[in-house]
């Protein structure tokens, strides 16, 4: 099984390779520039895949590695400094290639380190979670969290290539698989109602880790994202659609504490809130909202957010990166498969949605 597609960006084009049981070192070696490699991973992934990757790369390259703790709560400046320290201790130069081996946190942090070390060095993504394979590893958004807001510090920095191996998903905890499925469902809701039907028909296979079904879902999602990134690399317009449910979701993550709700879990509940606001605006029907809830529940995702006091939620929304001139902009559904970025919504309707579970 092998699929390949290309992401086109202003800086350079790069491939996404979707496969299973790959020799990771062999796949990424052609995209390594220079002789130095720094692999960044976490303590969970280290036990599963690190040694084979290091052994394979060491035949051709001078290889170093750094292991971070596992969790969204470690996506901070303190732990970015561990990557910088490792690079400095190994006397890495501008021709070093950083390799992100892990999920979205590892990918975001490695990408940001690559963007900022010596003002920019090469990096490669090997995403090992469904969420990172379909979303965070593609498109060059990198960064870390700030106590007052998620992903508030970062840079756009494109990888040299992305290697998505479906077999890595077989070691993924069920909760992490579900969290990734939230982003898969997101693509269907904002871009392709036929893909939503496909997901409904194939959800049992996807949750059962059928690698053929997973590869199809990952390939579709990566193509959707690649198409949007080619049009809007730095999120000046259409790319913001990919944040459907995220403004609500980031409120949940920030309020509850990073890592308490997984990103995909928060996005799932956030998509339901965004759908309910879309319904209040009479863009979608109650049946549409119910359909969204049902597909999320089939993926074993939460559809009810935690109780967050209204003024707190509204304040946290002000830290969202889509805010312009103090005005919150949301991604809402004109219909299933058709989303829009808008600030033209009734504040009382937004407050009603936020207040529903307080």
C-alpha positions as CSV (number, residue, x, y, z in Angstrom):
1,X,0.0,0.0,0.0
2,X,1.4,3.3,-1.0
3,X,-0.1,6.7,-1.9
4,X,1.7,9.9,-2.6
5,X,0.5,13.5,-3.1
6,X,2.3,16.8,-3.3
7,X,1.8,20.0,-1.3
8,X,2.5,23.2,-3.3
9,X,3.7,26.2,-1.4
10,X,5.5,29.5,-2.1
11,X,8.7,28.3,-0.5
12,X,8.9,24.8,-2.0
13,X,6.8,21.8,-3.0
14,X,7.0,18.6,-0.9
15,X,5.6,15.1,-0.9
16,X,3.3,13.4,1.5
17,X,3.9,9.6,1.4
18,X,1.2,7.4,2.9
19,X,2.3,3.8,3.4
20,X,2.4,1.0,6.0
21,X,5.2,-0.9,7.7
22,X,7.8,1.3,6.0
23,X,11.5,1.5,6.6
24,X,11.3,5.0,7.9
25,X,15.1,5.8,7.5
26,X,15.0,4.6,3.9
27,X,11.9,6.7,3.1
28,X,13.2,10.0,4.6
29,X,16.9,9.7,3.6
30,X,16.5,11.3,0.2
31,X,15.1,14.4,1.8
32,X,17.8,15.0,4.4
33,X,20.2,17.8,3.5
34,X,23.7,17.7,4.9
35,X,25.1,15.1,7.2
36,X,23.7,16.0,10.6
37,X,20.3,14.8,11.8
38,X,18.5,15.6,15.0
39,X,15.5,13.3,15.8
40,X,12.9,14.8,18.2
41,X,10.5,12.4,19.8
42,X,8.7,11.8,23.1
43,X,9.0,9.2,25.8
44,X,6.0,7.2,24.5
45,X,7.1,7.0,20.8
46,X,10.7,6.5,21.8
47,X,10.0,3.0,23.0
48,X,8.2,2.1,19.8
49,X,10.1,3.5,16.8
50,X,13.2,5.5,17.8
51,X,15.9,2.9,17.8
52,X,15.0,1.5,14.4
53,X,15.0,5.0,12.9
54,X,18.4,5.9,14.6
55,X,20.0,2.7,13.4
56,X,18.8,3.1,9.9
57,X,19.9,6.8,9.6
58,X,23.3,6.2,11.3
59,X,24.4,4.3,8.2
60,X,24.5,7.5,6.3
61,X,24.3,10.4,8.7
62,X,25.7,11.8,12.0
63,X,22.5,11.2,14.1
64,X,21.5,12.8,17.4
65,X,18.2,12.7,19.3
66,X,16.3,14.4,22.0
67,X,13.4,12.9,23.9
68,X,10.6,15.1,25.3
69,X,7.9,14.3,27.8
70,X,4.5,13.3,26.3
71,X,1.6,15.7,26.5
72,X,0.1,19.1,25.3
73,X,1.1,20.6,28.7
74,X,4.8,20.4,27.6
75,X,4.3,22.3,24.4
76,X,6.0,25.3,25.9
77,X,9.1,27.5,25.7
78,X,10.8,25.5,28.4
79,X,10.7,22.3,26.4
80,X,11.6,24.0,23.1
81,X,14.8,25.0,24.8
82,X,15.6,21.3,25.3
83,X,15.7,21.0,21.5
84,X,17.9,24.1,21.2
85,X,20.2,22.8,23.9
86,X,20.5,19.4,22.1
87,X,21.3,21.1,18.8
88,X,23.9,23.3,20.4
89,X,25.5,20.5,22.4
90,X,25.8,18.4,19.2
91,X,27.4,21.4,17.4
92,X,24.7,21.3,14.7
93,X,25.0,23.8,11.9
94,X,22.7,25.3,9.3
95,X,22.7,22.1,7.2
96,X,21.1,20.0,10.1
97,X,17.8,18.3,9.4
98,X,15.4,18.0,12.3
99,X,13.1,15.0,12.2
100,X,9.8,15.1,14.1
101,X,8.9,11.5,15.2
102,X,5.6,11.6,17.0
103,X,2.2,13.3,17.2
104,X,1.1,16.9,16.8
105,X,2.9,18.3,19.8
106,X,6.3,16.8,18.7
107,X,5.6,18.0,15.1
108,X,4.6,21.5,16.1
109,X,7.6,21.9,18.5
110,X,10.2,20.4,16.1
111,X,8.9,22.6,13.3
112,X,9.1,25.7,15.4
113,X,12.6,24.8,16.5
114,X,13.6,24.2,12.9
115,X,12.0,27.6,11.9
116,X,13.9,29.5,14.6
117,X,17.3,27.6,15.0
118,X,19.9,29.6,13.1
119,X,16.9,31.4,11.5
120,X,15.7,28.3,9.8
121,X,16.9,24.8,9.1
122,X,15.3,21.8,7.3
123,X,12.9,19.4,8.9
124,X,10.9,16.3,8.2
125,X,7.6,15.1,9.7
126,X,7.0,11.5,10.6
127,X,3.5,11.8,12.3
128,X,2.5,8.8,14.4
129,X,-1.0,9.8,15.4
130,X,-4.1,10.1,13.2
131,X,-4.5,13.7,14.2
132,X,-1.0,14.7,13.2
133,X,-1.2,12.7,9.9
134,X,-4.3,14.4,8.7
135,X,-3.8,17.9,10.1
136,X,-0.8,19.3,12.0
137,X,2.0,17.6,10.0
138,X,0.7,19.2,6.7
139,X,0.9,22.9,5.8
140,X,3.8,24.2,7.9
141,X,2.0,25.7,10.9
142,X,4.4,25.3,13.9
143,X,4.4,26.7,17.4
144,X,4.0,26.4,21.1
145,X,1.3,27.3,23.6
146,X,1.3,30.3,26.0
147,X,-0.6,30.1,29.4
148,X,-3.1,32.6,28.0
149,X,-3.7,31.0,24.6
150,X,-3.0,27.9,22.5
151,X,-0.5,28.1,19.6
152,X,0.0,31.8,20.2
153,X,3.8,31.7,19.5
154,X,5.0,30.1,16.3
155,X,6.0,30.4,12.7
156,X,5.0,29.1,9.2
157,X,7.7,26.7,8.2
158,X,7.2,23.9,5.7
159,X,8.8,20.5,6.0
160,X,10.8,18.8,3.3
161,X,8.4,15.8,3.3
162,X,5.8,14.0,5.4
163,X,5.8,10.3,6.0
164,X,2.5,8.9,7.3
165,X,2.8,5.2,8.1
166,X,-0.6,3.7,8.8
167,X,0.9,0.9,10.9
168,X,1.9,3.4,13.6
169,X,-1.8,3.9,14.3
170,X,-2.0,0.3,15.5
171,X,-0.1,1.3,18.7
172,X,-2.3,4.4,19.3
173,X,-4.5,4.4,22.3
174,X,-8.2,4.4,21.4
175,X,-8.7,7.8,22.9
176,X,-6.0,9.2,20.6
177,X,-7.5,7.5,17.6
178,X,-10.8,9.1,18.4
179,X,-9.2,12.5,18.8
180,X,-7.7,12.2,15.4
181,X,-11.0,11.2,13.9
182,X,-12.4,14.6,15.0
183,X,-10.1,16.3,12.4
184,X,-11.1,13.8,9.8
185,X,-14.8,14.6,10.3
186,X,-14.0,18.3,10.3
187,X,-12.8,18.1,6.6
188,X,-16.1,16.4,5.6
189,X,-18.2,19.0,7.4
190,X,-16.4,22.0,5.8
191,X,-15.6,20.7,2.4
192,X,-17.3,17.5,1.2
193,X,-20.6,16.1,2.3
194,X,-20.0,13.0,0.2
195,X,-16.9,12.3,2.3
196,X,-19.2,12.6,5.4
197,X,-21.4,9.9,4.0
198,X,-18.3,7.8,3.3
199,X,-17.2,8.3,6.9
200,X,-20.6,7.2,8.2
201,X,-20.4,4.1,6.1
202,X,-16.8,3.2,7.0
203,X,-16.5,4.4,10.6
204,X,-16.5,0.9,12.0
205,X,-13.6,-0.1,9.8
206,X,-11.7,3.1,10.7
207,X,-12.2,2.7,14.4
208,X,-11.2,-1.0,13.9
209,X,-7.8,0.1,12.5
210,X,-8.4,-1.2,9.0
211,X,-5.3,0.2,7.3
212,X,-6.8,0.4,3.8
213,X,-9.7,2.5,5.1
214,X,-7.3,4.6,7.2
215,X,-5.0,5.2,4.2
216,X,-8.0,6.4,2.2
217,X,-9.2,8.8,4.9
218,X,-5.7,10.2,5.5
219,X,-5.1,10.6,1.7
220,X,-8.4,12.5,1.3
221,X,-7.8,14.8,4.3
222,X,-4.2,15.5,3.2
223,X,-5.4,16.4,-0.3
224,X,-8.1,18.7,1.1
225,X,-5.5,20.5,3.2
226,X,-2.9,20.6,0.4
227,X,-5.4,22.2,-1.9
228,X,-6.2,24.9,0.7
229,X,-2.5,25.5,1.7
230,X,-1.6,26.0,-2.0
231,X,-4.2,28.8,-2.1
232,X,-3.5,30.4,1.3
233,X,-0.3,29.3,2.9
234,X,-0.3,31.8,5.7
235,X,-4.0,31.8,6.6
236,X,-4.9,35.1,5.2
237,X,-8.3,33.8,4.0
238,X,-9.6,30.4,3.1
239,X,-7.1,28.4,5.2
240,X,-9.0,29.7,8.3
241,X,-11.8,27.3,7.3
242,X,-9.6,24.5,8.7
243,X,-10.2,25.9,12.1
244,X,-13.9,24.9,12.2
245,X,-14.7,24.1,15.8
246,X,-11.3,25.2,16.9
247,X,-12.2,28.6,18.4
248,X,-14.7,26.9,20.7
249,X,-12.3,24.0,21.2
250,X,-9.3,26.2,22.2
251,X,-11.5,27.8,24.9
252,X,-12.1,24.3,26.3
253,X,-8.4,23.4,26.1
254,X,-7.1,26.6,27.7
255,X,-9.8,26.7,30.4
256,X,-9.5,23.0,31.4
257,X,-5.7,23.0,31.2
258,X,-3.7,21.7,28.3
259,X,-3.8,17.9,28.1
260,X,-7.0,17.4,30.2
261,X,-9.1,17.4,27.1
262,X,-7.2,16.1,24.0
263,X,-7.2,18.6,21.1
264,X,-9.5,16.4,19.0
265,X,-11.9,16.0,21.9
266,X,-12.1,19.7,22.4
267,X,-12.6,20.3,18.7
268,X,-15.4,17.7,18.5
269,X,-17.4,19.5,21.2
270,X,-16.4,22.8,19.6
271,X,-17.8,21.7,16.2
272,X,-21.1,20.9,17.8
273,X,-21.2,24.4,19.3
274,X,-20.4,25.9,16.0
275,X,-23.0,23.7,14.3
276,X,-25.6,24.9,16.9
277,X,-24.8,28.5,16.2
278,X,-25.1,27.8,12.5
279,X,-28.5,26.3,13.1
280,X,-29.6,29.3,15.1
281,X,-28.7,31.4,12.1
282,X,-31.0,29.1,10.1
283,X,-28.1,28.0,7.8
284,X,-28.4,24.3,8.7
285,X,-31.2,22.3,10.2
286,X,-31.6,20.5,13.5
287,X,-31.3,17.2,11.6
288,X,-27.9,18.4,10.3
289,X,-26.8,19.1,13.9
290,X,-28.1,15.6,14.9
291,X,-26.2,14.0,12.0
292,X,-23.0,15.8,13.1
293,X,-23.5,14.6,16.7
294,X,-24.1,11.0,15.5
295,X,-20.9,10.7,13.4
296,X,-18.9,12.2,16.3
297,X,-20.4,9.7,18.7
298,X,-19.7,6.9,16.3
299,X,-16.0,8.0,16.6
300,X,-16.4,7.9,20.4
301,X,-16.0,11.6,20.7
302,X,-17.6,14.0,23.2
303,X,-20.3,16.3,22.0
304,X,-20.9,18.2,25.2
305,X,-18.4,20.8,26.3
306,X,-17.4,21.3,30.0
307,X,-19.2,24.0,31.9
308,X,-17.3,27.3,31.4
309,X,-18.7,30.6,32.7
310,X,-19.8,32.9,29.9
311,X,-17.5,35.9,30.6
312,X,-14.5,33.5,30.9
313,X,-15.4,31.9,27.6
314,X,-15.8,35.2,25.8
315,X,-12.5,36.5,27.2
316,X,-10.7,33.4,26.1
317,X,-12.2,33.8,22.6
318,X,-10.5,37.2,22.4
319,X,-7.1,35.4,22.3
320,X,-8.0,33.5,19.2
321,X,-5.7,34.2,16.3
322,X,-8.7,34.9,14.0
323,X,-9.7,37.9,16.0
324,X,-9.4,41.1,13.9
325,X,-9.7,44.6,15.4
326,X,-11.1,43.0,18.6
327,X,-13.9,41.2,16.7
328,X,-14.2,37.4,17.0
329,X,-14.5,35.6,13.7
330,X,-16.0,32.1,13.6
331,X,-16.1,29.3,11.1
332,X,-19.8,28.4,10.6
333,X,-21.6,26.0,8.3
334,X,-23.8,27.4,5.5
335,X,-24.6,23.8,4.8
336,X,-23.0,20.4,5.4
337,X,-19.8,20.5,3.3
338,X,-19.8,24.3,3.0
339,X,-18.2,26.5,5.6
340,X,-17.6,30.2,5.9
341,X,-15.4,32.5,8.1
342,X,-17.6,35.3,9.5
343,X,-18.0,37.9,12.2
344,X,-21.5,38.5,11.1
345,X,-23.4,36.6,13.8
346,X,-25.7,37.7,16.6
347,X,-23.8,38.0,19.9
348,X,-26.8,36.9,21.8
349,X,-27.0,33.7,19.8
350,X,-23.3,33.0,20.5
351,X,-23.9,33.6,24.2
352,X,-26.8,31.3,24.1
353,X,-24.7,28.5,22.7
354,X,-21.9,29.1,25.2
355,X,-24.4,29.2,28.1
356,X,-26.2,26.0,27.1
357,X,-24.1,23.7,29.4
358,X,-23.1,26.2,32.1
